[in-house]
Each structure stands twice: as structure tokens, then as C-alpha cells.
Amino acid sequence: MSRPYRQSTPVRSGPELAWHEYIDMRVRALALLLGARETQYSALIAADVLEQAEYPQAFPHLLLAAASYHSSRLDAAPPPAPTCAESGWCLSPAVCYHVYAHMAGASLSEPIVLTARGTCFRDESHCAPGIRQVEFAMREIVLLGPARWVLETADVIAHAIESFARELRLDGEWRAATDPFFLPAARGKAALQRLTGAKHEYQLPGDTALAIASVNRHGTFFGRRFQITTADGEPIHSACIAVGLDRWSHAARPAGEDAPDASQAGQEVRR
């Protein structure tokens, strides 16, 4: 018998892993039907990219940094205790920040849809497997383009995600939400976000109102921060649709039921 050990994310195998992968394949198929370019990004992200995105100012309590661990086994004169040194890298808190850095300085002649699945990390004060984890999997769909196109395409994706959720008997609803901006200087942004409907979460019923997906409309914020423009030189608008795969697979998998065939993951999307 294997001994229990501390885990940052659940260990999956068999039907549980199959459900996890099936959910990702369905969301991926939706993105590809919209013409998305699938991209793969690393688990690490440069600290200066997050600084440019103002992430540390908004979420200092969640950010995890990668550090160089100096062990006495490697040092000729071992220190009294192991020490850590900053590396200039952070553990990625979301996939979309990679997209903005990847597209920095670009001039777009037409709108772009990108999708990526990534491993994300946040320094949560408490953890519950499948609900709130230090390490978790996200499938994100990122939209870059003119304002009207971004808003309309985000609505199409939100409708499709809700349909998929209801297919799995995850009967929630979209609700206006806000990220928990931490610093006093950022509280005005949080209020503005609620008022303008910049963020909506698909929340399941219950006391916790668990959010399993979100639509985040950024306006021109990231276009300006990363100098991504339209062909006429104006900052692009952007939106990110994020699906928390751990929460979906935790909430959706019927006991003892196998996942559907992932090869049938395509679905019709009507614009």
C-alpha cells in the first residue's frame, strides 16, 4: 500500500483521468471550431512579464515565485540552513499572460483566437481537492481584436460553455464577479469591473457558488500594456475565457460512469 503524501493537485487515473481529459477535449474542440490557434506555454513565466501585466500589484497574496535552492550537499561551506535565491521566474498564475507576452509588439491585421491548456499555480491559504488547489489545470481561450468582435465572440463561447455544462448536469448560471484585488490602490479597479460587467463567472448552485468557468473582458488594458495593436495602430481589445478543468471533472463525473469517447468531442457552434 502506498503511503499518503502531501499533494498540490489530485492524482488521477482510470475513469477519473478520462473525465478530466474529455472535458478538456470538448472545450478545445469549441476553440478550434472558432478558428483558434492552439499553443503550448511553459509552467514558468518571467517575473517582469507579470510586472508588466500588474499582476503582483493586484494579487501579491497569490503569486508563487520559482527560487534556486542552495543545498549544503552542493556548497563547500554549507550554510547553517538551506537558503533560497530569487531566479527571476514565477509559477504561472494563468495561461493568458503568456499570450500577451507572446504577442507583445504585434500589429494584427485581423482578429486572433488562441487556445492553450496550462498548469497554473496560486498560493491558496487553504486547499480542497477539485475545488481550491495550489496547482490546477486551465483551458483558456484568448481573443484579440476589435471591441465589437471580442465582445460578440466571448458571448458565443460563454453560451457554448453553458450548453456543455448543462449537458453534464452542471446547472449553474453566469453571474457578475470580480477578482479579489488586494491592494487599496486596486480597489477602484474591482468596483469598476463589477459595474462594467468585465468579469462573469459560471457558478454552480450551493453555499460556495463554485465558479467553474469565467469570461474576462479586458478592454484595451493588455493591448496597451503589451503594445499589441490593430492594423491602424489602435490598442487591441482582449478577452479570456477560462475553464477550470479540476473543478469541472470534480463536479461533473457521475459515480461509476465512464467518460464519453473523446474523439466525438466536436460540437456545433452557431455565431
N, C-alpha and C positions, 0 to 999 in steps of 0.2 A: 504494500500500500504506500502511495506517495504521501509525503508529509505536506501539510498546508504551508503556504508561504505567502508573503505579502505581495499583492498584485496591483498594478496600476490600471489594468483593464482585464476583463474576464477572459479566461482560457476557453476556447470554443473548439468543438469537433462534432462530427456527425451531423444530425439534423439541425442543431443549433447553428453550426457554421454555415450549413446550406441555406438557412433562412437569412442569415446575415448577408451572404453573397447575392442571394436572389433579390433582396431589397435594393442593394447597390446596382445590380444589373438593370432593374426596372427604371431607376432614376437616370442611370447612364443612357439607357435607350431613349428616354424622353429628351435628354440633351442632344443626342445625336440626330434625332428627328428634326430638331430645330437648327441643324447645321453646325453643331458645336465642334470645335477643335479640341480633341482630348489631349491633355497634357499631364505630365508627371513631374511633381516637385519633391524636394527633399523634406525631411523632418526638421532640419535645421534651417534657420533663417538669420541673415545678418542683422545684428542689433541696430545698425544705422538705418536699415530699411524700416524697422518698426518705429524708430525715432521719427523718420520722415512721415510715417503714417500717423504719428502722435499716439501710438498705442500705449507706451509707458505712462504718458500723462493721463490717459483715460482709465487704464486698467493695471496700475502698478501692483495691485494685490494678487493678480492672476498670472503675471508673467514669470516664466521659468527660464533661467539662463543656463547655457552649457559652460562648464568650467573644466579647467585642466587640473586633474587630481594628482598631487605630488605625494607619492608613497615613499616611506622610509626604505623600502626594498630597492628603490632606484637612486636614492641620494647617498653620496659618500658620507655626508654628515647628516644623519636623519634628524629632522626637527622633533621637538617634544611631542607633537601630534600632527597627523596628516593635515595638509592645507590645500586650499583650492585657489586657483588664479583665474581671472576673467579671460575668456577666449575671444570675445567679440561676436559670439554666436548665441542665439536664443533657440529654445524649442518652439517650433511654430505654433502660435495660438489659433490660427485659422488658415485655410488654404488661400483665400483671396488675396492676402498680402503678397504672396509670391507672384500672382498675376500682375498686380500693379507695378511691382519692381521689374518683372519680365518685360512689360510693355512700356516702361519709362522712356519718355522722349519720342514715342512713336506718333506719327501723323496718320490717322485712319481715314481711308477713302470710303469705307463702308463699315457698318456695324459689325461687331465681332461677338461671338458666343464662344466661351471656353468652358470646359468642364474638367475637373480633376478630383480624384479621391486622395485624401491625405490623412496622415496621423497627426493629431493635434494634441496640445498639452496645455493645461491650466492648473494653477496651484490652488485647487479647491480646499477649503477648510475642513470639509467632511466628504466622504465618498460613499456611494451606494451603487453596486454593480448594475450596469444597464441604465442608470438614471443620472448619476453625477460621478464622473471619474477624472482622475488626473490625466489619463491618456485615453483618447477616444478617436473613432474614425468618422470622417465627414466626407460626404459627396457634395461638392459645390458646383453651381452653375453661375458663371460671371458674365454679365452683359456690359458691353462698352459701346456707346454710340450716342445718337441724338436723344434728347429728352423724351419725346413722344414715343419713339421706338422702344426705349428702355422700359418705360412705364407699361406700355401695352404688352410687351413680351414677358415682363415679370408677372403680369396678371394672367397670361396664358399658362405659364409654368405653375403658378400658385393654384390655378383651377385644376390642372392635371395632377398635381401632388395631392390635393384634397380628394380627387376621384380615386386615386390609388389607395389612399389611406382608408377611405370608406369601403373599398373593395376588401381590405383586410380587417374590416370591422373596427377601425380606429376612428370612431365618430366624434371628432372634435370640431373646433371652429377657429377661424382666423380672428385674432384679437390684436389691437394696437398695443405695442410694447415698447420698452426702452432698454438699452443696455445700462447696467449699473455704473454709470460714470462715477468715479471715486473722488477725484479731486474737486474742491469747491469751485475752481475756475471752470470746470467742465459741466457743472450742474445746469447751466443755461442751455448747453447743447442737449442735455437729456430732456429738458422741458420742451425745447423746440422740436425734438424728434417725436415726442408724443403728439404735439399739436399738428404737425405736418404729415403724420402717418408714415414717417420714414421707415419704421420697422413694424412688421407684423409677424406674429408667431402663430403657428397652427398648434393649439393647445388641446390636450385631452381633458375630458371632464374629471372632476375629483378635487380634493382639497389642495393638492400641489399644483394643479393646472399645468401638468408636464408639457413642455414645448418640444415637439419632435421635428419641427422644420421652421424656418424663418425666411422672410423676404426683407432684405435690407436695401433701401433706396438711398443712394449717397449724394444725389445731385451731382455737382461738379467737384466735390471735395477731393476725391482721389485723382481726378483729371488734373486739377491744379497742383496738388502736392507732388505728382509724378510727371508733370508736363506731358500728358497724353492729350492730343488734340484731334479735332476733326480736320478735314482737308482745308477748311478755310481758316484754321488757326485757333478756333474756339475750344476751350476745355471740354472734353467729352463728359457725358453723364455716365454713371455706372450704377449697377445693382448686383447684389449677390444673393442667390437663393441657396440656402444651406440645409442639408438633411443630415440629422444625427443618426448614423447607422446603428449605433449601440442602443439608443432609445427605441428606434423602430423595431429592431429584432427582439428586444426585451418585451415590448408591449404587444407585438403582433403575432408571435409564434403560438399557434394553438397547441396545447399539450398533446404529444404523441403524433402530431400531424407533420408529414414530410413537406418540404418546400416544393412549390411548383417547379416545372422544368425551366431553368434559367434561359434556355435557348429560345423560349417563347416570350422573352421579356419585352419585345416591341409593343407599342400601343399607339393608337391613332391620336394625334394632337391636332385640334382644329384651331386655326388662328381666328 
